[in-house]
Amino acid sequence: MMGGQPIFILKEGSKRETGRDAMKANIDAAKGIAAAVRTSLGPRGMDKMLVDSLGDIVITNDGVTILKEMDVEHPAAKMMVEVSKTQDSMVGDGTTTAVVIAGALLQEAESLINQNVHPTVIAEGYRMAAQKAKDILEAASTPVKIDDKAKIVKMAETSLSSKSATGSKVKLADISYETIKAVAEKTEEGYKVDMDNVQIVKKQGGDIDDTELIYGIIVDKEKVHPGMPDEVKNAKIAVMDAALEIKKPEFDTNLKIDDPTMIQKFLSQEEQMLKEMVKKVKETGANVLITQKGIDDLAQHYLSKEGIYAVRRVKKSDIEKLSKATGASIASSVDELSPSDLGNAASVEQVKIGDDYMTFVTGCKNPKAVSLLIRGGTEHVVDEIERSMVDSIHVVAAVIEDGKYVAGGGASAVEIAVKMRDYATQVGGRQQLAIEKFANAMEEIPRALAENAGINAIDILINLRTAHAKGKVSYGLNLYTGEIEDMTKAGIIEPIRVGRQAIDAATEAAVMILRIDDVIATKGSGSASPPGGAPGGMGGED
């Protein structure tokens, strides 16, 4: 009001929440997201069934998949979804952990705000605590090398333990290790893994144990001509991104024909050109041709007569993986194809899986790209096994790149909490309160693990604190026995990157949400939920 006259700053119909109301709404929404995924944490966690507007069903306990499939409306809740997406892109595992920690940090901060501690003081304390937590994690870590298969496989098994694939985790963990070892490239600093070099192909039918690693590439195409051989041994592979067809002119052309024999001459000339193309392929010594573009019907016939196995219209990404797997150079035309451009494989074979024919390029000597063929009884099982394997291979890649691991089963979280309380007393000031709350939030991980397994969380936390106070750094909760024990000896271990990234992502999200004291939603945005607004119903991807 200015001089008795109202002045409209915001558009009519806009909603605005300020001060404590805005903070409470944001914190409640974020806590709602954390509560939604909390019950899926750990080996005893439950699955979620998500149904979208078209009736398509997703059954999973993968944190990032759950949150992606939820139709989240509240802006603060969307920030929590971003936490899981960041964790997924940086590590591939620990998405539920990151969201649970973020929710716990906000819940702890809420009690401080109610005691009139300023949000910026809490934010500053949380940042200090996050840095200290990573230092504690580093001190509690153990080095590991790429050749230490037993330990790395155990980490893959730990990742798979909380998935539907837990019954086949021993085999799948071994496949995960062999997959990443095959594509890991040595650098001056250590090892680097490019996930684009791992091709994942899903086919329903068979059993989860039929999942296999192919030292080569699976091309989801069949041979172009029935007269071609079904299998080629000691394959010499020509890989091209050009067509074996006669190019049509790029401009309008008119031909004036005076003599009927000229038509036959044109057709004969076209036939001769295709014959020459096939001849050039044959002269390089190739007995397999895989191209990104098309192959003329007549060229298919000539290739078949020469005994050359050919596949056409292969995806560009598969062509690139084929090049890395077989050592072939991608030719842009038949004319530039030479014997030195050919790749090698022990076998190229057409295989029928389910109702489809696929081409298996296998037995590559030193493949820089490999394929995972994932099998399962139903479509939903195959999809969930794929998500599990993606998490598992990312875990193996992370530990090979970083060369360090920490104890799982809530051990590292309790170690951080115990050391953090000592650190808080050294810091002093109001930040001390926030650092102590950070320690409480870290204990939400073992608490959630225990509750999801039907174990008394209070007793477990007391026992874990006592053990860690005595210097038993790797003691955590064995969810199968309900007892605390040395997680390293039990083989429940995880890459240091999982915990480090979860702390970073959760802290940044919590701090950002805490610093908001004004929410302005314009008319029609649909984002201004009332105070306490939690995530919306299940729907399409966020």
C-alpha positions in Angstrom: 0.0 0.0 0.0 1.4 3.4 -1.0 -0.7 6.4 0.2 -3.7 4.2 0.6 -3.5 2.9 -3.0 -2.6 -0.8 -3.5 0.4 -1.4 -5.9 0.4 -4.8 -7.7 3.9 -6.0 -8.2 3.1 -9.6 -9.1 0.8 -10.9 -11.8 -2.8 -11.4 -10.7 -3.2 -15.0 -9.5 0.4 -15.5 -8.5 1.1 -17.2 -5.2 3.8 -16.2 -2.7 5.0 -17.8 0.4 7.6 -16.1 2.6 9.6 -16.6 5.8 9.0 -19.7 7.9 6.0 -20.8 5.9 8.1 -21.0 2.7 10.9 -22.9 4.5 8.5 -25.3 6.2 6.8 -26.0 2.8 10.1 -26.7 1.1 11.5 -28.9 3.9 8.3 -30.9 4.2 8.3 -31.5 0.4 11.9 -32.6 0.4 11.3 -34.9 3.5 8.3 -36.4 1.6 10.6 -37.4 -1.3 13.2 -38.9 1.1 10.4 -40.8 2.9 9.2 -42.2 -0.5 12.5 -43.9 -1.3 13.6 -44.7 2.3 11.9 -48.1 2.5 13.8 -49.2 -0.6 17.2 -48.8 1.0 19.4 -51.8 1.5 19.2 -55.6 0.8 16.0 -55.8 2.8 14.4 -52.8 1.1 11.1 -53.1 -0.7 10.3 -52.5 -4.4 8.0 -49.8 -5.8 5.4 -50.3 -8.5 5.1 -47.1 -10.6 2.2 -46.8 -13.1 2.3 -44.0 -15.6 -0.7 -42.3 -17.4 -0.5 -44.8 -20.2 -0.7 -47.7 -17.8 2.9 -48.8 -18.4 4.4 -50.4 -15.3 7.9 -50.1 -13.7 8.8 -52.3 -10.8 12.1 -51.3 -9.1 13.9 -50.3 -5.9 16.4 -48.2 -7.8 16.2 -44.7 -6.2 16.8 -42.7 -9.3 14.3 -44.7 -11.4 11.6 -44.3 -8.7 12.1 -40.5 -8.6 12.3 -40.2 -12.4 9.0 -42.0 -12.8 7.2 -40.0 -10.1 5.3 -36.9 -11.4 6.9 -34.5 -8.9 5.3 -31.1 -8.8 6.8 -29.2 -5.9 9.9 -27.2 -6.8 11.9 -28.2 -3.7 10.9 -31.8 -4.3 12.3 -31.5 -7.8 15.6 -30.5 -6.3 15.7 -33.7 -4.4 15.1 -35.6 -7.7 18.1 -33.8 -9.1 20.2 -35.1 -6.1 19.5 -38.7 -7.2 20.1 -37.9 -10.9 23.5 -36.3 -10.0 24.5 -39.3 -7.9 23.4 -41.6 -10.8 25.4 -39.8 -13.4 28.6 -39.4 -11.2 28.7 -42.9 -9.6 25.7 -45.0 -10.8 25.0 -46.3 -7.3 23.9 -44.9 -3.9 21.0 -42.8 -5.4 18.7 -43.8 -2.5 21.4 -43.1 0.1 22.0 -39.6 -1.2 18.3 -38.7 -1.1 17.9 -40.2 2.4 20.9 -38.2 3.7 19.5 -35.0 2.1 16.1 -35.6 3.8 17.7 -36.2 7.1 19.9 -33.1 6.9 16.7 -31.0 6.3 14.8 -32.7 9.1 17.7 -32.0 11.6 17.9 -28.4 10.3 14.2 -27.9 11.0 14.7 -28.4 14.7 17.5 -25.8 14.7 15.4 -23.3 12.8 12.6 -23.8 15.4 15.3 -22.8 18.0 15.9 -19.6 16.0 19.3 -20.6 14.6 19.7 -18.7 11.3 19.6 -20.9 8.1 22.9 -19.4 6.9 24.6 -20.5 10.1 23.2 -24.0 9.6 24.3 -23.9 5.9 27.9 -22.8 6.9 28.0 -25.6 9.5 26.8 -28.2 7.0 29.5 -27.2 4.5 32.2 -27.5 7.1 30.8 -30.9 8.2 30.7 -32.2 4.6 34.3 -31.4 4.1 35.3 -33.0 7.3 33.1 -36.0 6.5 35.0 -36.6 3.2 38.3 -36.4 5.1 37.1 -39.0 7.6 35.9 -41.2 4.7 39.3 -40.8 3.1 41.1 -41.8 6.3 38.8 -44.9 6.7 39.4 -46.0 3.1 41.6 -48.9 1.9 43.5 -49.0 -1.4 42.7 -51.6 -4.0 44.2 -52.5 -7.5 42.5 -53.6 -10.7 43.9 -57.1 -10.4 42.4 -57.7 -6.9 39.4 -59.4 -8.4 38.0 -60.9 -5.2 37.6 -57.5 -3.5 36.2 -55.7 -6.6 33.7 -58.6 -7.2 32.6 -58.2 -3.5 31.8 -54.5 -4.2 29.7 -55.5 -7.2 27.9 -58.1 -5.1 27.2 -55.4 -2.4 25.6 -53.2 -5.1 23.5 -56.2 -6.4 22.4 -57.3 -3.0 19.7 -54.6 -2.8 18.3 -55.5 -6.3 16.0 -58.1 -7.7 19.1 -59.9 -9.1 20.4 -60.8 -5.6 19.8 -64.5 -6.3 22.3 -64.4 -9.2 24.6 -61.8 -7.7 27.7 -64.0 -7.7 27.6 -64.6 -11.5 26.5 -61.0 -12.3 29.2 -59.5 -10.1 31.8 -61.6 -11.9 30.5 -60.5 -15.3 30.6 -56.8 -14.1 34.2 -57.1 -13.2 35.2 -58.8 -16.5 33.2 -56.2 -18.5 35.0 -53.2 -17.0 38.4 -54.9 -16.9 38.1 -55.4 -20.7 37.3 -51.8 -21.5 39.4 -50.0 -18.8 42.2 -48.0 -20.4 45.5 -47.3 -18.6 46.5 -43.7 -18.2 49.4 -41.9 -16.4 47.2 -41.3 -13.4 45.7 -44.8 -13.3 42.7 -46.2 -15.2 39.9 -44.6 -17.2 36.6 -46.2 -18.1 34.4 -45.0 -20.9 30.9 -46.5 -20.4 30.1 -45.9 -24.0 32.3 -48.9 -24.8 29.9 -51.2 -23.0 26.9 -52.2 -25.1 23.8 -53.5 -23.2 21.3 -55.7 -25.1 18.1 -56.9 -23.4 16.2 -60.0 -24.6 13.4 -61.5 -22.5 13.3 -65.3 -22.3 15.6 -67.7 -20.6 16.8 -67.2 -17.0 18.8 -64.4 -15.3 21.7 -66.8 -15.1 21.7 -66.9 -19.0 23.0 -63.3 -18.9 26.5 -63.3 -20.5 29.4 -61.1 -21.5 30.3 -61.1 -25.1 33.9 -60.2 -26.0 32.7 -58.4 -29.1 29.5 -56.8 -30.2 25.9 -57.9 -30.6 24.3 -56.3 -33.7 20.5 -56.3 -33.5 20.2 -57.2 -37.2 20.1 -60.3 -39.4 22.1 -61.2 -42.5 20.6 -59.4 -45.6 20.4 -62.5 -47.9 19.3 -66.1 -47.1 22.1 -67.5 -49.3 24.8 -66.0 -47.0 26.5 -68.3 -44.5 25.0 -68.5 -41.0 28.4 -68.4 -39.4 31.8 -67.2 -40.5 34.9 -68.4 -38.6 38.1 -66.3 -38.5 36.1 -63.3 -39.7 37.8 -60.5 -41.6 35.3 -57.6 -41.0 34.9 -54.6 -43.2 33.1 -51.8 -41.4 31.6 -49.0 -43.4 29.3 -46.0 -43.1 28.6 -46.0 -46.9 26.0 -47.6 -49.0 26.5 -50.4 -51.6 24.0 -48.8 -53.9 24.1 -46.7 -57.1 23.8 -43.0 -56.0 20.9 -41.1 -57.5 21.8 -37.6 -58.9 21.2 -34.8 -56.4 19.6 -32.7 -59.2 16.8 -33.3 -61.7 18.0 -35.3 -64.7 16.3 -36.1 -68.0 17.4 -39.0 -70.3 16.4 -39.1 -73.9 16.3 -42.7 -75.2 16.1 -43.2 -79.0 17.0 -46.9 -79.0 15.3 -49.6 -76.8 18.6 -51.3 -76.3 19.9 -48.3 -74.5 17.6 -49.2 -71.5 19.3 -52.6 -71.3 22.7 -50.9 -71.5 21.8 -48.6 -68.5 20.7 -51.6 -66.5 23.8 -53.6 -67.5 26.0 -50.7 -66.5 24.3 -50.4 -63.1 24.7 -54.2 -62.6 28.4 -53.9 -63.5 29.0 -51.0 -61.1 27.4 -53.1 -58.2 29.5 -56.1 -59.3 32.7 -53.9 -59.1 31.8 -52.7 -55.6 31.4 -56.3 -54.3 34.6 -57.2 -56.1 36.5 -54.4 -54.3 35.2 -55.7 -51.0 36.2 -59.2 -51.8 39.7 -58.1 -52.9 40.4 -56.7 -49.5 40.1 -60.2 -48.1 36.9 -59.4 -46.2 34.4 -62.2 -45.5 32.0 -60.0 -43.4 30.6 -56.6 -44.4 28.8 -54.5 -41.8 27.5 -51.1 -43.0 25.6 -48.2 -41.5 23.8 -47.6 -44.8 21.8 -49.7 -47.3 22.9 -52.6 -49.6 21.2 -52.9 -53.0 19.3 -56.1 -53.7 21.6 -57.0 -56.6 24.7 -56.3 -54.4 23.2 -58.6 -51.8 23.0 -61.3 -54.4 26.7 -60.9 -55.5 27.8 -60.8 -51.9 26.0 -64.0 -51.3 27.7 -65.6 -54.3 31.1 -64.6 -52.9 30.2 -66.1 -49.5 30.4 -62.8 -47.7 28.2 -62.3 -44.6 26.6 -58.8 -44.8 24.5 -56.7 -42.4 23.0 -53.3 -43.3 21.5 -50.3 -41.6 23.4 -50.8 -38.3 23.1 -48.0 -35.7 26.0 -45.5 -35.7 26.8 -46.2 -32.1 27.0 -49.9 -32.8 29.3 -49.2 -35.8 31.6 -47.3 -33.5 31.6 -50.0 -30.9 32.3 -52.6 -33.6 35.3 -50.6 -34.7 36.7 -50.6 -31.2 35.9 -54.2 -30.5 37.4 -55.7 -33.8 40.1 -53.1 -34.5 38.5 -52.2 -37.8 38.7 -48.7 -39.4 35.4 -47.3 -40.5 35.5 -46.7 -44.3 33.4 -44.0 -45.9 33.4 -45.6 -49.3 34.2 -48.9 -51.0 37.0 -47.3 -53.0 39.0 -46.4 -49.9 38.6 -49.8 -48.2 41.9 -51.6 -47.9 43.1 -54.9 -46.2 44.6 -52.8 -43.3 41.1 -51.4 -42.5 39.7 -54.9 -41.7 38.8 -55.9 -38.2 39.2 -59.4 -36.8 36.9 -61.7 -34.8 36.9 -65.5 -34.1 33.3 -65.8 -35.2 30.4 -63.8 -36.8 27.2 -65.8 -36.4 23.5 -65.2 -36.9 21.7 -66.4 -33.7 18.0 -66.6 -33.0 17.0 -65.2 -29.5 13.3 -65.3 -28.8 11.6 -64.3 -32.1 14.5 -62.2 -33.4 17.6 -62.9 -35.3 20.8 -61.1 -34.2 24.4 -61.1 -35.3 27.0 -62.0 -32.7 30.5 -60.7 -33.4 32.5 -62.7 -30.9 36.0 -63.8 -29.9 37.7 -60.4 -30.5 41.4 -60.7 -29.3 41.8 -57.4 -27.4 38.4 -55.7 -27.5 38.0 -52.1 -26.5 34.3 -52.5 -26.5 32.2 -55.4 -25.2 28.5 -56.4 -25.0 26.3 -57.5 -22.2 23.4 -59.8 -23.2 20.8 -59.5 -20.4 18.2 -62.3 -20.1 15.2 -62.7 -17.8 11.7 -64.4 -17.7 9.6 -61.3 -18.3 10.0 -57.8 -19.7 9.8 -56.2 -16.2 12.5 -58.6 -14.9 14.8 -57.9 -17.8 14.4 -54.1 -17.3 15.2 -54.4 -13.6 18.2 -56.7 -14.2 19.5 -54.1 -16.7 19.2 -51.3 -14.1 21.0 -53.6 -11.6 23.8 -54.4 -14.0 24.3 -50.7 -14.9 24.7 -49.9 -11.2 27.1 -52.8 -10.7 29.4 -52.0 -13.6 29.5 -48.3 -12.6 30.5 -49.5 -9.1 33.4 -51.6 -10.6 34.4 -48.7 -12.8 34.4 -46.2 -9.9 36.7 -48.4 -7.7 39.1 -49.1 -10.6 39.4 -45.4 -11.4 39.7 -44.3 -7.8 41.5 -47.3 -6.4 39.9 -47.0 -2.9 37.0 -48.6 -1.0 35.3 -48.3 2.3 33.2 -50.6 4.5 29.4 -50.8 3.8 26.5 -51.8 6.0 26.4 -48.3 7.5 29.9 -48.6 8.8 31.3 -45.5 7.1 28.2 -43.4 8.0 28.6 -44.3 11.8 32.4 -43.6 11.6 31.7 -40.2 10.2 29.0 -39.5 12.8 31.3 -40.5 15.8 34.3 -38.5 14.5 32.0 -35.6 13.5 30.8 -35.1 17.1 34.4 -34.8 18.3 35.0 -32.3 15.5 32.0 -30.2 16.5 33.3 -29.5 20.0 36.6 -28.3 18.4 34.7 -25.9 16.1 32.6 -24.2 18.8 30.1 -21.4 18.0 26.7 -21.8 16.5 28.2 -23.9 13.7 28.8 -26.6 16.3 25.1 -27.2 16.5 24.8 -27.7 12.8 27.8 -30.1 12.7 26.2 -32.2 15.5 23.0 -32.3 13.5 25.0 -33.4 10.4 26.4 -36.3 12.5 22.8 -37.3 13.5 21.7 -37.1 9.8 24.5 -39.5 8.8 23.2 -42.1 11.3 19.9 -42.1 9.3 21.6 -44.7 6.9 22.2 -47.5 9.5 18.8 -46.6 11.1 17.0 -47.0 7.8 18.9 -50.2 7.0 17.9 -51.7 10.4 14.3 -50.6 10.2 13.9 -52.0 6.6 15.2 -55.4 7.9 12.9 -55.4 10.9 15.8 -54.9 13.4 15.7 -52.7 16.5 17.4 -49.6 15.2 18.1 -48.0 18.6 20.0 -51.0 19.9 22.0 -51.3 16.7 23.0 -47.6 16.7 24.1 -47.8 20.4 26.2 -50.9 19.6 27.7 -49.4 16.5 28.6 -46.1 18.3 30.4 -48.2 21.0 32.3 -50.2 18.5 33.5 -47.2 16.5 34.4 -45.3 19.7 36.8 -48.2 20.4 38.4 -47.7 16.9 36.6 -50.5 15.1 36.3 -48.4 11.9 34.8 -51.1 9.6 32.1 -52.4 11.9 28.6 -52.2 10.4 25.3 -54.0 10.4 24.9 -57.5 8.9 21.3 -57.4 7.8 21.1 -61.1 7.5 22.1 -62.0 11.0 21.0 -58.7 12.7 24.4 -58.4 14.4 27.1 -55.9 14.1 30.4 -57.2 12.6 33.5 -56.3 10.6 32.1 -55.4 7.2 35.4 -55.7 5.4 35.8 -59.4 6.5 32.1 -60.0 5.6 32.8 -58.7 2.1 30.3 -55.8 2.4 32.3 -53.0 0.8 31.8 -50.2 -1.6 33.8 -47.6 -3.6 34.8 -44.5 -1.7 33.1 -42.4 -4.5 29.6 -43.6 -3.5 29.8 -42.1 -0.1 31.8 -39.0 -1.2 29.4 -38.1 -3.9 26.3 -38.8 -1.7 27.7 -36.4 0.9 28.4 -33.7 -1.7 25.1 -33.9 -3.5 23.0 -34.2 -0.3 24.7 -31.3 1.4 24.5 -29.0 -1.6 20.7 -29.7 -2.0 20.0 -29.3 1.7 21.9 -26.0 1.8 20.2 -24.6 -1.3 16.7 -25.5 0.1 17.5 -24.0 3.5 18.6 -20.7 2.0 15.1 -20.2 0.4 12.8 -17.9 2.3 10.6 -16.7 -0.5 8.7 -18.8 -3.1 6.9 -16.9 -5.8 4.9 -19.0 -8.3 3.4 -17.2 -11.3 -0.2 -18.0 -12.4 -0.5 -21.3 -14.2 2.9 -22.7 -13.2 1.3 -25.3 -11.0 4.4 -25.2 -8.8 3.2 -23.4 -5.7 2.0 -26.2 -3.5 0.6 -25.3 -0.1 2.8 -25.4 3.0 3.7 -29.0 3.6 3.1 -29.8 -0.1 4.7 -33.2 -0.8 5.4 -34.9 -4.1 2.5 -35.5 -6.5 1.2 -38.8 -7.7 2.9 -41.3 -10.1 3.1 -40.3 -13.7 5.4 -39.6 -16.6 9.1 -38.9 -16.2 10.1 -35.7 -14.4 
